[in-house]
């Protein structure tokens, strides 16, 4: 009997990648795919899959929210698909929970899948509910500030360290990530990305601008608590008085 798999991810390319890898394994039958947490909850209840590839970071209802809605003791075997960085990955490892770090290589996929198949065939996943509960507790209690962003380039993704970003500006439904003389489009709105970045490092200085404070060289007063921000590379940005208090709290003597 084949192992029934459900693929859950809000990104079409990510779902495609998982399905392509699963198609290489004759023991796996893909019974469905879900594009958000709400669909995932319904699909798990209706389809009763043996295995779920579960994206962690989905809008509104995350992968962890899906588990809490279903109940860890009722969850099938789970392989998390995540862009989380080091602190969260340690939690996955400590709790012996399978995960794939986006973008993942095929050999990593095969290793994680083989472990999951062994658990399912030996009915060993039934004791995983305590590990799932502990994982959720550990990860949810930590700040979830991302250290890497995956920039989509066709079927591939380039990985960008957030520490490399000088400043960020809005561009419609995208943001532009400025790194030196280069800029990169990233498909996310400013408010959403701001919540994912470390607020002690990335600060909103204007409704359309976030700056990496490590790049600031000079703050030049204008009027009414408006300032001209000059970065180390000479870039000039405006600090609106609306955001003055937050930025000033990060600099002694400002």
Number of C-alpha atoms within 10 A of each C-alpha: 6 10 16 17 25 24 26 29 26 18 13 11 14 19 19 15 15 18 18 12 15 19 12 10 11 9 12 18 19 17 16 16 20 21 16 22 27 15 14 25 20 14 19 22 12 9 13 17 21 23 25 25 24 29 28 22 19 19 11 10 17 18 26 24 17 23 23 17 15 17 13 21 16 15 24 22 25 21 21 21 25 21 21 20 14 11 14 20 19 14 18 21 12 12 17 13 19 20 23 21 15 16 16 16 12 12 10 12 18 15 11 15 22 11 12 22 19 12 16 17 11 10 11 13 19 16 12 20 18 12 17 23 17 16 22 19 13 16 18 12 9 10 12 16 17 18 17 17 16 15 15 14 8 7 9 11 13 11 13 15 11 19 14 15 18 24 24 26 20 19 15 11 11 15 21 20 21 17 15 13 8 8 16 14 17 20 15 16 15 23 12 10 16 17 13 14 19 16 15 12 15 23 21 24 22 17 14 14 19 23 24 22 19 13 19 19 14 14 17 13 12 11 9 8 14 17 19 17 21 17 20 14 12 12 15 14 19 17 25 18 16 13 16 16 13 15 18 11 11 14 9 6 6 9
